[in-house]
Amino acid sequence: MKGDLKQKSNKPITARRPKQNESPRTPAAPLSPTRKWVFRMTALVVLPLLLLGGVEVTLRLAGYGYPTGFFKKIRVGQKEFLINN
């Protein structure tokens, strides 16, 4: 019965040989310090602004919230007036 069991290889599951017409992958070059800072600033400033801006646009299109215009129309008697919001 011991002879019936197959041994597992020690290779990781993700390891594979490149095909003949496929060149082996080379590791990516490390990023320069300037590019790292650009990425960090993008991640810390630009992405949150885009996310919050997207939420703002979505809520405005859905009609959620109160009117944000500078003037607000009111009716007194038969006349309409514009007042500060």
Backbone as a printed PyTorch tensor [residue, N CA C, xyz], in Angstrom:
tensor([[[  0.8050,  -1.1890,   0.0000],
         [  0.0000,   0.0000,   0.0000],
         [  0.8500,   1.2560,   0.0000]],

        [[  2.0300,   1.2000,   0.5900],
         [  2.8690,   2.3840,   0.6130],
         [  3.3070,   2.7830,  -0.7910]],

        [[  3.4660,   1.8700,  -1.6660],
         [  3.9070,   2.1630,  -3.0220],
         [  2.8340,   2.8350,  -3.8540]],

        [[  1.5760,   2.7300,  -3.4520],
         [  0.4690,   3.2950,  -4.2120],
         [  0.3490,   4.8100,  -4.0490]],

        [[  0.8680,   5.3570,  -2.9620],
         [  0.7500,   6.7980,  -2.7170],
         [  1.7470,   7.5670,  -3.5640]],

        [[  1.2570,   8.6500,  -4.1730],
         [  2.1500,   9.4950,  -4.9720],
         [  2.7160,  10.5780,  -4.0900]],

        [[  3.9740,  10.8860,  -4.3030],
         [  4.5920,  11.9590,  -3.5460],
         [  4.2550,  13.2940,  -4.1880]],

        [[  4.0160,  14.2970,  -3.3390],
         [  3.7810,  15.6370,  -3.8420],
         [  5.1240,  16.2940,  -4.0720]],

        [[  5.1890,  17.1130,  -5.1060],
         [  6.4340,  17.8280,  -5.3700],
         [  6.5630,  18.9990,  -4.4060]],

        [[  7.7560,  19.4870,  -4.2150],
         [  8.0090,  20.6110,  -3.3240],
         [  7.8560,  21.9550,  -4.0230]],

        [[  7.4910,  21.9450,  -5.2940],
         [  7.3210,  23.1920,  -6.0360],
         [  6.0780,  23.9170,  -5.5430]],

        [[  6.1510,  25.2410,  -5.4630],
         [  4.9200,  25.9680,  -5.1320],
         [  3.8970,  25.8000,  -6.2510]],

        [[  2.6520,  25.9140,  -5.9130],
         [  1.5820,  25.6860,  -6.8860],
         [  1.6320,  26.7190,  -8.0060]],

        [[  2.0410,  27.9340,  -7.7160],
         [  2.0260,  28.9840,  -8.7270],
         [  3.2180,  28.9120,  -9.6860]],

        [[  4.2000,  28.1040,  -9.3760],
         [  5.3850,  28.0320, -10.2400],
         [  5.0210,  27.3220, -11.5340]],

        [[  5.4710,  27.8600, -12.6440],
         [  5.2570,  27.2160, -13.9430],
         [  6.4230,  27.5580, -14.8470]],

        [[  6.6120,  26.7540, -15.8050],
         [  7.6850,  27.0140, -16.7730],
         [  7.1570,  27.9130, -17.8780]],

        [[  7.9800,  28.8550, -18.3430],
         [  7.5170,  29.6730, -19.4690],
         [  7.4670,  28.8260, -20.7420]],

        [[  6.5100,  29.1270, -21.5880],
         [  6.4180,  28.4250, -22.8710],
         [  7.5970,  28.8210, -23.7380]],

        [[  7.7890,  28.1040, -24.8130],
         [  8.9640,  28.3600, -25.6560],
         [  8.9470,  29.7600, -26.2640]],

        [[  7.8080,  30.2450, -26.6890],
         [  7.7580,  31.5640, -27.3120],
         [  7.5500,  32.6750, -26.2800]],

        [[  7.4700,  32.3380, -25.0160],
         [  7.2530,  33.3160, -23.9560],
         [  8.5710,  33.5770, -23.2370]],

        [[  8.9060,  34.8530, -23.0850],
         [ 10.1570,  35.1740, -22.3960],
         [  9.9320,  35.1370, -20.8880]],

        [[ 10.9240,  34.7360, -20.1210],
         [ 10.7450,  34.7250, -18.6610],
         [ 10.6040,  36.1460, -18.1300]],

        [[  9.7970,  36.3010, -17.1010],
         [  9.5560,  37.6290, -16.5420],
         [ 10.7480,  38.0790, -15.7310]],

        [[ 11.0620,  39.3620, -15.8830],
         [ 12.1440,  39.9320, -15.0810],
         [ 11.5100,  40.7440, -13.9650]],

        [[ 12.1310,  40.8220, -12.8050],
         [ 11.5450,  41.6130, -11.7170],
         [ 11.4880,  43.0900, -12.0770]],

        [[ 10.4780,  43.7720, -11.5530],
         [ 10.2990,  45.1900, -11.8380],
         [ 11.4020,  46.0010, -11.1680]],

        [[ 11.7840,  47.0800, -11.8180],
         [ 12.8080,  47.9560, -11.2580],
         [ 12.2330,  48.7010, -10.0620]],

        [[ 13.0180,  48.9460,  -9.0220],
         [ 12.4980,  49.6810,  -7.8680],
         [ 12.1530,  51.1270,  -8.2460]],

        [[ 11.1490,  51.6770,  -7.5690],
         [ 10.7170,  53.0490,  -7.8520],
         [ 11.7090,  54.0530,  -7.2750]],

        [[ 11.8590,  55.1590,  -7.9870],
         [ 12.7270,  56.2230,  -7.4850],
         [ 12.0250,  56.9280,  -6.3250]],

        [[ 12.7720,  57.6070,  -5.4580],
         [ 12.1400,  58.3180,  -4.3290],
         [ 11.1120,  59.3590,  -4.7760]],

        [[ 11.3650,  60.0270,  -5.8990],
         [ 10.4100,  61.0230,  -6.3970],
         [  9.0840,  60.3480,  -6.7630]],

        [[  9.1640,  59.2260,  -7.4480],
         [  7.9440,  58.5250,  -7.8460],
         [  7.1960,  57.9850,  -6.6320]],

        [[  7.9360,  57.5690,  -5.6240],
         [  7.2790,  57.1020,  -4.4020],
         [  6.4860,  58.2250,  -3.7580]],

        [[  7.0730,  59.4500,  -3.7010],
         [  6.3670,  60.5770,  -3.1020],
         [  5.1660,  60.9980,  -3.9350]],

        [[  5.2990,  60.9150,  -5.2570],
         [  4.1540,  61.2400,  -6.1230],
         [  3.0230,  60.2470,  -5.8620]],

        [[  3.3650,  58.9800,  -5.7440],
         [  2.3510,  57.9660,  -5.4540],
         [  1.7210,  58.2190,  -4.0900]],

        [[  2.5100,  58.5420,  -3.0950],
         [  1.9920,  58.7870,  -1.7490],
         [  1.0340,  59.9770,  -1.7280]],

        [[  1.4330,  61.0720,  -2.3880],
         [  0.5690,  62.2490,  -2.4240],
         [ -0.7290,  61.9550,  -3.1750]],

        [[ -0.6210,  61.1800,  -4.2320],
         [ -1.8160,  60.7970,  -4.9740],
         [ -2.7370,  59.9750,  -4.0830]],

        [[ -2.1660,  59.0370,  -3.3650],
         [ -2.9730,  58.1720,  -2.5060],
         [ -3.5820,  58.9480,  -1.3360]],

        [[ -2.8730,  59.9360,  -0.8070],
         [ -3.3510,  60.6650,   0.3630],
         [ -4.2660,  61.8390,   0.0330]],

        [[ -4.1110,  62.4490,  -1.1360],
         [ -4.8660,  63.6630,  -1.4520],
         [ -5.8620,  63.4330,  -2.5860]],

        [[ -5.3880,  62.9730,  -3.7100],
         [ -6.2220,  62.9130,  -4.9130],
         [ -7.3200,  61.8570,  -4.7880]],

        [[ -6.9790,  60.6680,  -4.3360],
         [ -7.9860,  59.6120,  -4.2650],
         [ -9.1210,  59.9420,  -3.2870]],

        [[ -8.8450,  60.4400,  -2.0860],
         [ -9.9780,  60.8280,  -1.2210],
         [-10.8240,  61.9510,  -1.8110]],

        [[-10.1920,  62.9180,  -2.4890],
         [-10.9650,  63.9950,  -3.1120],
         [-11.8820,  63.4550,  -4.2020]],

        [[-11.3860,  62.5260,  -4.9910],
         [-12.2180,  61.9160,  -6.0310],
         [-13.3680,  61.1200,  -5.4200]],

        [[-13.0830,  60.4070,  -4.3530],
         [-14.1200,  59.6250,  -3.6950],
         [-15.2030,  60.5310,  -3.1090]],

        [[-14.8030,  61.5580,  -2.3700],
         [-15.7830,  62.4770,  -1.7880],
         [-16.5400,  63.2560,  -2.8600]],

        [[-15.8460,  63.6530,  -3.9150],
         [-16.5150,  64.3380,  -5.0220],
         [-17.5460,  63.4550,  -5.6950]],

        [[-17.2300,  62.1860,  -5.8540],
         [-18.1830,  61.2450,  -6.4490],
         [-19.4140,  61.0600,  -5.5810]],

        [[-19.2100,  60.9810,  -4.2740],
         [-20.3430,  60.8670,  -3.3540],
         [-21.1970,  62.1310,  -3.4140]],

        [[-20.5480,  63.2930,  -3.4530],
         [-21.2680,  64.5680,  -3.5180],
         [-22.1230,  64.6510,  -4.7860]],

        [[-21.5420,  64.3080,  -5.9140],
         [-22.2780,  64.3650,  -7.1880],
         [-23.4480,  63.3900,  -7.1650]],

        [[-23.2130,  62.1940,  -6.6540],
         [-24.2800,  61.1910,  -6.5990],
         [-25.4370,  61.6640,  -5.7220]],

        [[-25.1180,  62.2330,  -4.5530],
         [-26.1850,  62.7050,  -3.6630],
         [-26.9360,  63.8950,  -4.2590]],

        [[-26.2220,  64.7800,  -4.9510],
         [-26.9030,  65.9360,  -5.5730],
         [-27.8180,  65.4940,  -6.7010]],

        [[-27.3450,  64.5270,  -7.5050],
         [-28.1880,  64.0270,  -8.5920],
         [-29.4100,  63.2970,  -8.0500]],

        [[-29.2710,  62.6810,  -6.8900],
         [-30.3980,  61.9750,  -6.2730],
         [-31.3510,  62.9410,  -5.5720]],

        [[-30.9610,  64.2150,  -5.4360],
         [-31.8230,  65.2070,  -4.8130],
         [-31.7820,  65.1880,  -3.2960]],

        [[-30.7520,  64.6240,  -2.7310],
         [-30.6310,  64.5350,  -1.2760],
         [-30.0430,  65.8200,  -0.7170]],

        [[-30.5390,  66.2780,   0.4160],
         [-29.9890,  67.4640,   1.0620],
         [-30.9060,  68.6670,   0.9080]],

        [[-30.3970,  69.8070,   1.3090],
         [-31.1610,  71.0460,   1.2390],
         [-30.6150,  71.9120,   0.1030]],

        [[-31.3700,  72.9000,  -0.3920],
         [-30.8830,  73.7440,  -1.4840],
         [-29.6680,  74.5640,  -1.0380]],

        [[-28.6650,  74.6170,  -1.8610],
         [-27.4230,  75.2970,  -1.5000],
         [-27.2250,  76.5940,  -2.2710]],

        [[-28.2320,  77.0200,  -3.0010],
         [-28.1240,  78.2760,  -3.7360],
         [-28.0100,  79.4640,  -2.7910]],

        [[-27.5050,  80.5780,  -3.2960],
         [-27.3250,  81.7570,  -2.4570],
         [-28.6710,  82.3870,  -2.0980]],

        [[-29.5900,  82.3880,  -3.0730],
         [-30.9120,  82.9730,  -2.8380],
         [-31.9550,  81.8700,  -2.7580]],

        [[-33.0060,  82.1860,  -2.0160],
         [-34.1200,  81.2600,  -1.8530],
         [-35.4010,  82.0270,  -2.1600]],

        [[-36.2980,  81.4320,  -2.9610],
         [-37.5570,  82.0940,  -3.3130],
         [-38.5760,  81.8460,  -2.2130]],

        [[-39.2410,  82.9410,  -1.8190],
         [-40.3690,  82.8060,  -0.9040],
         [-41.5480,  83.5870,  -1.4760]],

        [[-42.7390,  83.2380,  -1.0520],
         [-43.9350,  83.9260,  -1.5180],
         [-44.6000,  84.5630,  -0.3090]],

        [[-44.8050,  85.8580,  -0.4210],
         [-45.5200,  86.6010,   0.6180],
         [-46.7430,  87.1960,  -0.0640]],

        [[-47.8990,  86.6980,   0.3210],
         [-49.1260,  87.1450,  -0.3520],
         [-49.1190,  86.6340,  -1.7900]],

        [[-49.1880,  87.5650,  -2.7390],
         [-49.1730,  87.1970,  -4.1550],
         [-47.8320,  87.4790,  -4.8160]],

        [[-46.8600,  87.9620,  -4.0490],
         [-45.5620,  88.3270,  -4.6310],
         [-44.4850,  87.3320,  -4.2150]],

        [[-43.5360,  87.1320,  -5.1410],
         [-42.3870,  86.2900,  -4.8440],
         [-41.1860,  87.1630,  -4.5580]],

        [[-40.4100,  86.7840,  -3.5710],
         [-39.1950,  87.5180,  -3.1910],
         [-38.0290,  86.5410,  -3.1160]],

        [[-36.8320,  87.1120,  -3.3290],
         [-35.6030,  86.3430,  -3.1420],
         [-34.9560,  86.7990,  -1.8500]],

        [[-34.6480,  85.8590,  -0.9820],
         [-33.9820,  86.1720,   0.2770],
         [-32.6910,  85.3410,   0.3690]],

        [[-31.8100,  85.7550,   1.2640],
         [-30.6040,  84.9710,   1.4960],
         [-30.9950,  83.6010,   2.0530]],

        [[-30.2870,  82.6200,   1.6040],
         [-30.5780,  81.2610,   2.0550],
         [-30.1360,  81.0470,   3.4940]]])
